[in-house]
């Protein structure tokens, strides 16, 4: 399968490109860098979509790279909705076998401890609205009869990037701890499982609609901090106060201080199996910290 892949140089995309090759597929990279097979010009998009049997669209401006000022929000929207709409429009014409577009669990908005799955209603707030617009931008492909999957991804844990790389320095110094009161839920997923889920969605002929890209056992922020400290043999007792985070990050802090307890029910009901369904084994694998042998 020839897979047009946007975001191929990113944290998730680079790992996915490798996994695609291992499975015998051919990634056709779409991007702005010199190494991309196709660029975002009208001609580049046309050639890329025409050559592809499948499209995986992961590209988008980093949500947490700066304060959500009005210009920043405009850039975040454009980097997701405009690119998705352009790909969907061409997919409706050239009709690849599947169009998989990234989204995020922010679609559900801030929530309490209630379990949320793909049948749950959309939440409110900027991130929920952004995710809704992001998903709606793929509708032209869906309306043309192209199998369309929307992957609502949680916090991705992997090596050399993502949330874990930002958490590790203070934890290794013994200065780690939860954000805020630690009661907010964190819906996470191991990078290997996320790539496996994307491959599974590409290869399942009936997989369409929204799927949650999260592990089946979300944890509270306090549990995440405690488990990471345990794996590293470091204390995890120093919380980052909510007022300080809000002062430093503005509206972005609200996303970190609230959360969602999201479950991947549709994928599990359809037979997908996670290699890392629980947090501690996932962290041990990523950090090279195997479970001590029983005495």
N, C-alpha and C positions, 0 to 999 in steps of 0.2 A: 504494500500500500504506500503510495506517495502522499506524505502528510505535509501540507503547508503549515508551518509552525511560526507564529509570531512570538516575540519574547524569548527566542531561542538562546540568547546570550545571558538571560537572567538566572536567578537562583533556582527556580523550578524548571524553566525551559532548557537550561543546559543539561540538567540531569535527565529530563524527559527525552531530549534528542539522543542521548546515549542509549537509553532504554529502548527507544524506537529501533535504533540500529541493531541492538541485540536481538530484537524480536523479528528481524528481517524486513522491517519497514524502512522507507527512505524519507528522512526529514528534509523538506524544502524550506530553508530558513527565510523568514520575512523580517526585514528590519532596516534600520538607517545606517548601520555600520558597514565598513568596507567588506566584511566577510559574509554578508548576507547574500543568498542566491537571488532574492527579489527585494526591491525597495517599495516604499509606500507611495510612489508616484502612481498616477492612473494607469500608466502602461505597465509598471511593475506588478501592481495588483492584478490587473487583467491577465497577464502572463502566468502569474503564480496560481491564481484560482483555476485557470484553464488547465494547468498541468497537474492539479491535485486530485487525488481520490478522496481526501479528507482534509478538513481544516481544523486546526487547534489554535484558538486565539487567546493568548495569555498576556499580551502586551498591555501596559497601562502605567501611567505615572504613579510613583510610590505614594501611597496614601499618607504615610507617616514621615515624609521627608521635610515637612515644614508646617507652620501654622496654617490653619484653614482661613486665610484671608479671602476676600471676594475674588481677586484675580487667581488665587490658588485653586479655589473651588471651580472656577471656570475652566482652568487647565485640567483638573482631575476629570471633570465631565467630558471635555473634548477628547482626552486621551483614551477614554473608554467608549463613549457612545458614538463618536464620529468614526472611529476605526472599526467598531463592530458593525455599524450600519453600512459602511463601505464594503466590508467583506460579505455581509448578508445579501446586499444587493447583487453582487457578482455571483454569489453562490446560487441565488435564485435563477440566474441565467445559465450558468454552466453546470449546475446540479451535481456537486460532489456527493459521495455516499453519505457523508455526515459532516455537520458543522457543530463543533464543540466550542463554546465560548465560556470563558471564566466569569465568575461572579464572586460574591462573598457572603458569609453568614451575617454580615451587617445588614442584609436584606430584612432580617427579623427585628431590627432595632434593639434597643436596650430592653432587657427582660429580667425577671426574677428567677427563681429556681424551677419554674415550670419547664418540662421537657418540650422541645420544639422539633418538629420534623417538616418534611416537604409539604405537608398538608396544612401547616400553621399559617396564619395570615401575616401579611407584610407589616412591619413595624413602622415607626415614625422617626423623624430626624434626618439630618443631611445624608448620612451614610446609607440609610434605608432607601431614601429617595434616589440617591445616586445608583444604587444597585438595581432598583426597579427600572430606571431609565436605561441602564446598561443592558439588562435582559430584554427590555422592549425593543432595543435596537437590533436584535437578532430576528425579529418577527418576519421580515420579508423573506428570509430563507425558509422559515417554517411554513409560511403561507404558500410558498411555491412547492411544497411537498418534500423539501430536504429534511432528512432526519436531523433534528436540532436538540442538542443537550446543553444544559446550563449548569455549570459546576460551582456551587456555593462553597467556597473554600474557607476553612478556619485558619487558626494560627499554625503555620507550617514549621515543623521542627526538623532541622537538617544541619549538616556540617557546613562551615564556611559561608554562612549567610543567614538571613532571616532573623526571627525573634531570638533564637538561642544564642547566636553570636553576640547580640547586644546584652543578654542576661549574664553571660559567663564571666566577664571581667570582675564585676563586683562580687559575685558569688565565690569565685576562686580566691578572692582576698578576704573572704569571711564577712563581707559587707552586704550580702544579699538579703532579700526579704520580699514580701508581697507588696504590690501596689495598692495604696489605699487601705481599706479595712480587710482586704483579702477574701471577702465573701462573694465577689463577682465570679461568675462561671467563665471558664476558658475552654472553648471548643478547639481542640488541637488535632494535628495529624502528622505522622512521620512522613518525611518527604518520599521515602520509598513506597509507602502505601498510596500517597497521592498520585505518583507516577503510574503505579499499578492500576489505580482506579481509572485514570485517564485512558490507559491502554485498553482496559476492560470495556469502557464506554465506547471506544472506537470500534471494538470487535464484536460487540453485542448488537445484532441487527435490529432489535426492538427497543433499545435504550434511548429514550427521548424525554424531554422535559427537564425539570429541575432535579438535581441530585446534590445532597450535602456531602462535601468533601471534608469530613471530620471523622475522627476515631469514635468508636461506639461508647467510650467512657470519658466524657468531659470531666474536668476537675475544677475545683475552686482555685482562685489565685493563691490562696494560702496553701492548698495542697500541692500546687505546682512548685511553689517556692520551697516547701518542706521536702518534697521528693528530690528536687534538684540539689538541695543542700545535702541530703542523705547520700545521694550517689557520689557527690564530690567530697564527702566527709568534711563538710564545712557548715558552720552555723548559718541559719537563714532567719534571723530574728529582727532585722532592721527594716521596717516598712518604709516605703516612700510615701510621705504624707500627701493626701489628696490636694490640700491647698497649694502645696509647693508644685505639684505636677500641673495644676491648672494655671499657676503663675508662669511656669516655664513653657507650657505647650498650648495654652488656650483651649479651644474647643476640642482639639485632638485628644486631650486628657480625658474627656468624657467617655470616649470609646474604650480607653484603657481601664477606667474605673467602673465601668458597667460591663455587662457581658451577656452571653446567651448560652443556654444549655441545649446544644443542638445535637441531634442524633441522625445518623446516616441510614434511615430506615429503608428508603427505596433501594439503595444498593444492596443492603443485606437481604431484603426480601427477594431480590432477584438473583441472589447467590454469590455476591462478592464476599470474599473472605480477607480480613485484615491480617497482615503479618505482625503488626504491633497494635493490638487493640487496647492495651493498657499503658500507662505513662512510664512507670519505672523501667520495664524492659526496653522501651523505646529510647529513653535517655541513656541507659547503660550501653546500648548498641552504638548510639551516636557518639558517646564520649569515650568509648573503649574501656568501660568499667564493668567487666563481667561480675555476675553475682558470686560472692565468695563461696568457695566449696564448703559443703557441710563437713563438720569435724566428726 
